[in-house]
Amino acid sequence: MKNRLLCTVLLCLPVLTTQAETKVSEHTLKNGLKVLVKEDHRSPIAISQVWYKVGSSYEPGGITGISHMLEHMMFKGTDKHAAGEFSRIIAENGGEENAFTGQDYTAYFQTMEATRLAVSFELEADRMRHLHLLADELKKELQVVTEERRMRTDDNPQAKMNEQFMALAYSNSPYKHPVIGWPSDIANYTVEDLNAWYQRWYAPNNATLVVVGDVQPNAVFDLAEKYFAELQPSDIKPIKPQTEIEQLGVRKMTVKVPAKLPSVILGYKVPALKTAENENEAYALEVLAGVLDGGSGARLSTHLVRGKQIAVSAGAGYGLTSRLSNLFELEATPAEGKTVADLEAALKAEIKKLQQDLISDDELQRIKAQVLATDIYQKDSGFYQAMEIGTLETAGLGWQKANEYVPKVNQVTAEQVREVAKKYLVDDHLTIAYLEPQAINTTTEKKGAK
Amino acid sequence: MRICFFKKTTFLGLGLILLTFGQLSHAAAKIDNWQTSQGSRVYYVHTEGLPMVDIQVVFNAGSANDGQQFGLAALTAGLLDAGAGKWNADEIAQRFESVGAQFNISSSIDLATLSLRTLTEKPLFDKALETAQVILTQPTFKDADFKREKNRTLAGIKQQEESPGALASIAFYKALYANHPYAHSESGDIKTVSGFKTEDVKSFYKKYYVAANAIVVIVGDVSKEQAEQTAEKLLSGLPVGKKPEGLPDVTQPLAGAQQHIEFPSSQTHVLVGLPGSYRKDPDYFNLYVGNHILGGSGLVSKLFDEVREKRGLAYSASSSFMPLSKPGPFLISLQTRNDQTTQALQVLNQTLTDFITKGPSDAELTAAKKNITGGFALRFDTNKKLANYVAMIGFYDMPLDYLDTFEQKVEAVTVASITEAFKRRVNPQLLQTITVGKSAEKSVK
């Protein structure tokens, strides 16, 4: 019974893979702006995203978080448009808009009815080169970003632990510092800092324009020429590699924060697709993450949350598409009566199993079936498709990698998974953080009628 | 990919908007509707282009049905796929994963939802559907699974206590709804959940998971005939049963009140509101469009402008109506550095009072209408979003042309109708205010 169904899945592979193929049309303007278009005519809308090759991993000490700060300031006006006008115009055109910053990218997006693509191109082209960075606006926005940091990190035990963990795990990689920046760096940005950062990275030849939706590629290329062609390119100097030095032994830390539940994170140094000597290793690590945490039927849920019941939650993750080498992470929260030490031992036992025994055919096929299906489900969202193209392109991998993903995962063997577990999940390259909850005393006070 | 900071994550997904007149002819979606042989209503929309389908089964079995056993609805929903028919939790998960299907059960205040996303390739689809059917109709509720999931729920409740935002939300609902079934947290509290027995879950399931209390939503690349068979098969074996009785009416609080919870955080979470609007509310579009201007339109709302853009007091500041069977909350919220709480609260209250007194300007209303109607297509540009809309329409028994008439109803709203509706429905004297953080005198900046 089981075998028959597995065969069925495999027989479906070629058909479905063809259907899921990402067809991207590409055009580069003379000033270096790369335009990538993917047609999706299921709905009369278009998603437009501008991706800059800059993020927190580009930042030197003293101005960490400045990419994110600049992202906020990009809504504060240009020669042609006053602060806030950008958002008002998009809103009046029925658009959704926002922006996000990561370790390797800063991106801006609008989603609108497809005939209005010109509205977003006009505004994005304007702020790519003509941003106004004003001291008064910076002063207010600095407060906003500080509030953002308080909300996301300072008052969130898991986020706080994670920040401390990353700072310990990396020695010299810029992944050491948080995307939002260290508090004293945030407090001391100046208009000059922001302006220098803007001038250094915001140029057509350091950007990718991604459009997904109910559009024709040639019409989008014409529109891009119309609005972006006049922008001057910059002399973009390549960033220094800052390759992480080899870790020479396990690192452990305790993070004491007001919290109710303890937890533990383990992180092993691993290559990403971009940095792996052999790409197969990265895809094998991706499958390894699936073995441990590819849904409720994966090992961590099956063995630790159910089976032994020593965790109330447990997860694993790997960043395939990062620009620099990163961490293969496992994290878990112990069940009542269990300790983080119990969990650490159990997680390590799972790793050991992966190093000693081959994963079963059944597991491998299950992961492949999920990868295949998920690849199709993700096509339901134009936004996701644009994200995928933008992320791959900005990390220096190229959008073509989107089409390689399913076949490459399909080629991964049980032997390769065991091989990467042995090679990379080693104690000398491990960092562990334990969250040790500190008491929270709350009191309630009724102030009655106001 | 691991870390990304959205400038205003809070507002993603609120659905913004706008319009070309030509666009009005774009039919939102053709919703087909029928009943299964056992009387469950089915809502089906055919979409093309991807070999997949989203299926939801929605029951009137949310936390409002908990009675005094706060958290029972959530625990019951969470236990369904922990064992069913001859399969244990591992086998169930592996059955779905082996065909790449995604299965989830969640519960909220009014309802419990089983969602299945699967490929339409027959053998894959059939296996996923069979698994879902067994989960739905033959959950085993074994003691060992019950105990484990109960303990996980208790851990989750404990974890809420380390989050000032979660504590504020719990206190807010309590302040608004007093003894009404909307007052308690969906996950329940330590005391009630600790007392649950397996029998409690079994009897909740027996009472609420019945055909008369279920609707089925099918959105995807399947024919109507397939959809009919799917709905029939999915619910086969479920007793007909009956619909639960309606919920008691919600009354407004007797007086405004303010409550502070002292908490060792760097920010104070501020929540202000009262019971607001319900799904079939004749004032719904007045309140919806009005709130869009006040605090519902993300980066361009009045609250956002006053609190964040002009003063830099918070990262997020917004307001919303959450329409339920009965009036769900009207909520205004922000988070600010502890020592700025008084100022932020003052700006919040002033902005609200001004809006209730004066209403929006003509220009503001025009901009809001352009935004909502012009971005109308964005509301259901994926199967997932469309399925959620259809589930809402089905569960709350809204007209099938709800989406088709949505823009007209937005266009019909006037400055006067918004102003009157807010005066009628948002009485500033009755506002409930919750603050959670370190009080000013105790916080050292």
Chai-1 contact restraints between the chains, C-beta under 6 A:
chainA,res_idxA,chainB,res_idxB,connection_type,confidence,min_distance_angstrom,max_distance_angstrom,comment,restraint_id
A,T8,B,P123,contact,1.0,0.0,6.0,A-B,restraint_1
A,C12,B,E121,contact,1.0,0.0,6.0,A-B,restraint_2
A,R42,B,G49,contact,1.0,0.0,6.0,A-B,restraint_3
A,S43,B,D381,contact,1.0,0.0,6.0,A-B,restraint_4
A,P44,B,A377,contact,1.0,0.0,6.0,A-B,restraint_5
A,I45,B,A377,contact,1.0,0.0,6.0,A-B,restraint_6
A,I45,B,L378,contact,1.0,0.0,6.0,A-B,restraint_7
A,I45,B,D381,contact,1.0,0.0,6.0,A-B,restraint_8
A,H68,B,F5,contact,1.0,0.0,6.0,A-B,restraint_9
A,S87,B,L299,contact,1.0,0.0,6.0,A-B,restraint_10
A,S87,B,V300,contact,1.0,0.0,6.0,A-B,restraint_11
A,R88,B,V300,contact,1.0,0.0,6.0,A-B,restraint_12
A,A91,B,V300,contact,1.0,0.0,6.0,A-B,restraint_13
A,A91,B,N371,contact,1.0,0.0,6.0,A-B,restraint_14
A,E92,B,A367,contact,1.0,0.0,6.0,A-B,restraint_15
A,E92,B,K370,contact,1.0,0.0,6.0,A-B,restraint_16
A,N93,B,L18,contact,1.0,0.0,6.0,A-B,restraint_17
A,N93,B,G374,contact,1.0,0.0,6.0,A-B,restraint_18
A,G94,B,I17,contact,1.0,0.0,6.0,A-B,restraint_19
A,G94,B,L18,contact,1.0,0.0,6.0,A-B,restraint_20
A,G94,B,L19,contact,1.0,0.0,6.0,A-B,restraint_21
A,G94,B,N371,contact,1.0,0.0,6.0,A-B,restraint_22
A,G94,B,G374,contact,1.0,0.0,6.0,A-B,restraint_23
A,G94,B,G375,contact,1.0,0.0,6.0,A-B,restraint_24
A,E96,B,L16,contact,1.0,0.0,6.0,A-B,restraint_25
A,N98,B,F6,contact,1.0,0.0,6.0,A-B,restraint_26
A,N98,B,K7,contact,1.0,0.0,6.0,A-B,restraint_27
A,A99,B,K7,contact,1.0,0.0,6.0,A-B,restraint_28
A,F100,B,C4,contact,1.0,0.0,6.0,A-B,restraint_29
A,F100,B,F5,contact,1.0,0.0,6.0,A-B,restraint_30
A,F100,B,F6,contact,1.0,0.0,6.0,A-B,restraint_31
A,T101,B,F5,contact,1.0,0.0,6.0,A-B,restraint_32
A,G102,B,I3,contact,1.0,0.0,6.0,A-B,restraint_33
A,G102,B,C4,contact,1.0,0.0,6.0,A-B,restraint_34
A,T111,B,L378,contact,1.0,0.0,6.0,A-B,restraint_35
A,E113,B,A377,contact,1.0,0.0,6.0,A-B,restraint_36
A,K140,B,G312,contact,1.0,0.0,6.0,A-B,restraint_37
A,Q143,B,G312,contact,1.0,0.0,6.0,A-B,restraint_38
A,V144,B,R308,contact,1.0,0.0,6.0,A-B,restraint_39
A,V144,B,G312,contact,1.0,0.0,6.0,A-B,restraint_40
A,V144,B,Y315,contact,1.0,0.0,6.0,A-B,restraint_41
A,E147,B,A314,contact,1.0,0.0,6.0,A-B,restraint_42
A,E147,B,Y315,contact,1.0,0.0,6.0,A-B,restraint_43
A,E148,B,Y315,contact,1.0,0.0,6.0,A-B,restraint_44
A,R150,B,S266,contact,1.0,0.0,6.0,A-B,restraint_45
A,R150,B,Q267,contact,1.0,0.0,6.0,A-B,restraint_46
A,M151,B,Y315,contact,1.0,0.0,6.0,A-B,restraint_47
A,M151,B,Q335,contact,1.0,0.0,6.0,A-B,restraint_48
A,D154,B,S266,contact,1.0,0.0,6.0,A-B,restraint_49
A,D155,B,S265,contact,1.0,0.0,6.0,A-B,restraint_50
A,D155,B,S266,contact,1.0,0.0,6.0,A-B,restraint_51
A,D155,B,Q267,contact,1.0,0.0,6.0,A-B,restraint_52
A,P157,B,E162,contact,1.0,0.0,6.0,A-B,restraint_53
A,V179,B,I3,contact,1.0,0.0,6.0,A-B,restraint_54
A,V179,B,F5,contact,1.0,0.0,6.0,A-B,restraint_55
A,I180,B,F5,contact,1.0,0.0,6.0,A-B,restraint_56
A,P258,B,P264,contact,1.0,0.0,6.0,A-B,restraint_57
A,A259,B,E162,contact,1.0,0.0,6.0,A-B,restraint_58
A,K260,B,K158,contact,1.0,0.0,6.0,A-B,restraint_59
A,K260,B,Q159,contact,1.0,0.0,6.0,A-B,restraint_60
A,K260,B,E161,contact,1.0,0.0,6.0,A-B,restraint_61
A,K260,B,E162,contact,1.0,0.0,6.0,A-B,restraint_62
A,L261,B,K158,contact,1.0,0.0,6.0,A-B,restraint_63
A,L261,B,Q159,contact,1.0,0.0,6.0,A-B,restraint_64
A,G295,B,E97,contact,1.0,0.0,6.0,A-B,restraint_65
A,S296,B,A93,contact,1.0,0.0,6.0,A-B,restraint_66
A,G297,B,A93,contact,1.0,0.0,6.0,A-B,restraint_67
A,G297,B,Q94,contact,1.0,0.0,6.0,A-B,restraint_68
A,G297,B,E97,contact,1.0,0.0,6.0,A-B,restraint_69
A,T302,B,D90,contact,1.0,0.0,6.0,A-B,restraint_70
A,R306,B,A89,contact,1.0,0.0,6.0,A-B,restraint_71
A,Q309,B,R148,contact,1.0,0.0,6.0,A-B,restraint_72
A,V312,B,R152,contact,1.0,0.0,6.0,A-B,restraint_73
A,V312,B,A155,contact,1.0,0.0,6.0,A-B,restraint_74
A,G319,B,M1,contact,1.0,0.0,6.0,A-B,restraint_75
A,G319,B,R2,contact,1.0,0.0,6.0,A-B,restraint_76
A,T321,B,M1,contact,1.0,0.0,6.0,A-B,restraint_77
A,E336,B,N151,contact,1.0,0.0,6.0,A-B,restraint_78
A,R366,B,E97,contact,1.0,0.0,6.0,A-B,restraint_79
A,R366,B,S98,contact,1.0,0.0,6.0,A-B,restraint_80
A,A369,B,S98,contact,1.0,0.0,6.0,A-B,restraint_81
A,A369,B,G100,contact,1.0,0.0,6.0,A-B,restraint_82
A,Q370,B,E97,contact,1.0,0.0,6.0,A-B,restraint_83
A,Q370,B,G100,contact,1.0,0.0,6.0,A-B,restraint_84
A,L372,B,G100,contact,1.0,0.0,6.0,A-B,restraint_85
A,A373,B,G100,contact,1.0,0.0,6.0,A-B,restraint_86
A,A373,B,L119,contact,1.0,0.0,6.0,A-B,restraint_87
A,I376,B,M52,contact,1.0,0.0,6.0,A-B,restraint_88
A,K379,B,L50,contact,1.0,0.0,6.0,A-B,restraint_89
A,D380,B,T382,contact,1.0,0.0,6.0,A-B,restraint_90
A,D380,B,N383,contact,1.0,0.0,6.0,A-B,restraint_91
A,S381,B,T382,contact,1.0,0.0,6.0,A-B,restraint_92
A,T442,B,I261,contact,1.0,0.0,6.0,A-B,restraint_93
A,T442,B,E262,contact,1.0,0.0,6.0,A-B,restraint_94
A,T442,B,F263,contact,1.0,0.0,6.0,A-B,restraint_95
A,T443,B,E262,contact,1.0,0.0,6.0,A-B,restraint_96
A,T444,B,I261,contact,1.0,0.0,6.0,A-B,restraint_97
A,E445,B,H260,contact,1.0,0.0,6.0,A-B,restraint_98
A,K446,B,Q259,contact,1.0,0.0,6.0,A-B,restraint_99
A,K447,B,Q258,contact,1.0,0.0,6.0,A-B,restraint_100
A,A449,B,A255,contact,1.0,0.0,6.0,A-B,restraint_101
A,A449,B,G256,contact,1.0,0.0,6.0,A-B,restraint_102
A,K450,B,G256,contact,1.0,0.0,6.0,A-B,restraint_103
A,K450,B,Q258,contact,1.0,0.0,6.0,A-B,restraint_104
